[in-house]
Amino acid sequence: MTQDFTLRQRKTLAVIVIAVVLGFMAGEFKRETPAFAAPPAFNPRNLFVDIVKQVKPIVVNIYTTQKPKKRAIPHGGNDQYREFMERFFRGFGPPLPRKSLGSGFIIDKKGYIFTNNHVVEGADEVRVKLPEGKEYDAKIIGTDPETDIALIKIEPDGDLPVAILGDSDKLEVGEWVIAIGNPFGLSNTVTAGVVSALHRQIGAGKYDNYIQTDASINPGNSGGPLIDLDGRVIGINGAILPGNQGGNIGIGFAVPINMAKNILEDLKSENGVQRGWLGVVIQKLSPALRDALDLKDIKGALVGDVSPGGPAATAGIRRGDLITKFSDVKIESYEILPRAVASKKPGTTVNVEILRDGKPKTFAVKLGNLKTAMGETVAKQKMVDRADDIGIVVRDITPDLQNRFGLKSTDGALVANIDPGSAAAKAGIQLGDVIIELNRKPVSNLADFEKIISETSKDESMLLVIKRGSMSNYIVIPPAKQEEKK
């Protein structure tokens, strides 16, 4: 019993000692450790005020005027009707000039200004008003409708404040941004919000790559800067949600500033914006296509066709290839590829990574010039349109066609189809005729025919020499406009 009591006393004493030691240590820690000061509450007021003060001097108002087109007075054989129209509609006076407004920002101390293409498109006069009130006439230096970017210039009295251009590729969703512009003619209007989304496609063009923001953007903000919290321009405000022409629903769109920086020197050039051309027709990789091609979860741009003789075809890319990477850009979806190709200059050699039959391959492709390629396409389309005008389809004479139509030679261009009732049919051309001469120039093949017909306007008649069996004869097709009058 005494022994048990002694053991109990020892345990109690041990607990007391430990408690005293811990209490002492706690007291010492409390005395020696400084109390943490509460962090100051975040107050964006001063930050926003400083940024706006810094940036406002670089934001300008842009006013454009489009001269009115002469109003046409309807006329015809009824002189009384014409007299009535002239008497009453002339009383309203000539049509008024069309005026519009927008915004812009200064990127060079000598007067270069970025804005939207749609702000100055079709304008006969452009005026720029600086924040302090000075106004200048502006000259349109260059425009790019594809990205809705324009460069204009004024001749200021002295050096101007200049915007600091940021890097829109580093922008992240959730960042604070500020928009400054001229909405509804209310100059120097400031709104703020966050980046809601990146890489938005809104159906404005094939290079859609908009920054979406909930900073209020309204008509008149177009061309103004979208600014980050470092005071750098990271976008050009350019659009509101389609169908929301009144604005004010919290969704606006801006062109990334990197797209503008990439074409700045081209906008200053007489040759305009030059973009790379890959020479492929791509399509979206739908779930059905992915399953059919056994691609599972692989992403990319599916090559539906390649332009004969184009950069991709020359390098070895072919229909059915899946492009997964272009240069250093991963092609997560097919919309990314056109933007990536357009960002490169003609003549640049890039690596293009593809999947073919499930196996990766890499091709070095020297890019062509998109403008040149489009020009050739337009010229060829004009030839097709001209051939359509007269109602024929012309082909090279292949061995198969030679046998089918019983031709003795492959020289010339074969009329492979003809539209009944067309100008060609009325002139006497028949299916299977071989065109051996057009407008007194020899036609040895389809290329000859295409070249000559592309040089022939609708105002000209066409003199053909056609071979039918063993006989040749002349046929004249009247001008398309003359045929329309009939």
Secondary structure as UniProt FT lines:
FT   HELIX           2..32
FT   HELIX           44..55
FT   HELIX           56..58
FT   STRAND          59..66
FT   HELIX           79..89
FT   HELIX           90..92
FT   STRAND          98..106
FT   TURN            109..110
FT   STRAND          112..115
FT   HELIX           117..120
FT   TURN            121..122
FT   STRAND          125..129
FT   TURN            131..132
FT   STRAND          135..137
FT   STRAND          139..144
FT   TURN            145..148
FT   STRAND          149..153
FT   HELIX           168..170
FT   TURN            173..174
FT   STRAND          176..181
FT   HELIX           183..185
FT   TURN            187..188
FT   STRAND          189..200
FT   TURN            206..207
FT   STRAND          210..213
FT   TURN            219..220
FT   TURN            222..223
FT   STRAND          225..227
FT   TURN            229..230
FT   STRAND          233..240
FT   TURN            242..243
FT   TURN            245..246
FT   STRAND          252..256
FT   HELIX           257..268
FT   TURN            270..271
FT   STRAND          276..277
FT   STRAND          280..283
FT   HELIX           287..292
FT   TURN            293..294
FT   TURN            296..297
FT   STRAND          301..306
FT   TURN            308..309
FT   HELIX           311..315
FT   TURN            319..320
FT   STRAND          322..326
FT   TURN            327..328
FT   STRAND          329..330
FT   TURN            334..335
FT   HELIX           336..342
FT   TURN            346..347
FT   STRAND          349..356
FT   TURN            357..358
FT   STRAND          359..366
FT   STRAND          368..369
FT   HELIX           370..390
FT   STRAND          392..396
FT   HELIX           399..405
FT   STRAND          413..418
FT   TURN            420..421
FT   HELIX           423..427
FT   TURN            431..432
FT   STRAND          434..438
FT   TURN            439..440
FT   STRAND          441..442
FT   HELIX           446..454
FT   TURN            458..459
FT   STRAND          462..468
FT   TURN            469..470
FT   STRAND          471..477
FT   HELIX           480..485
//
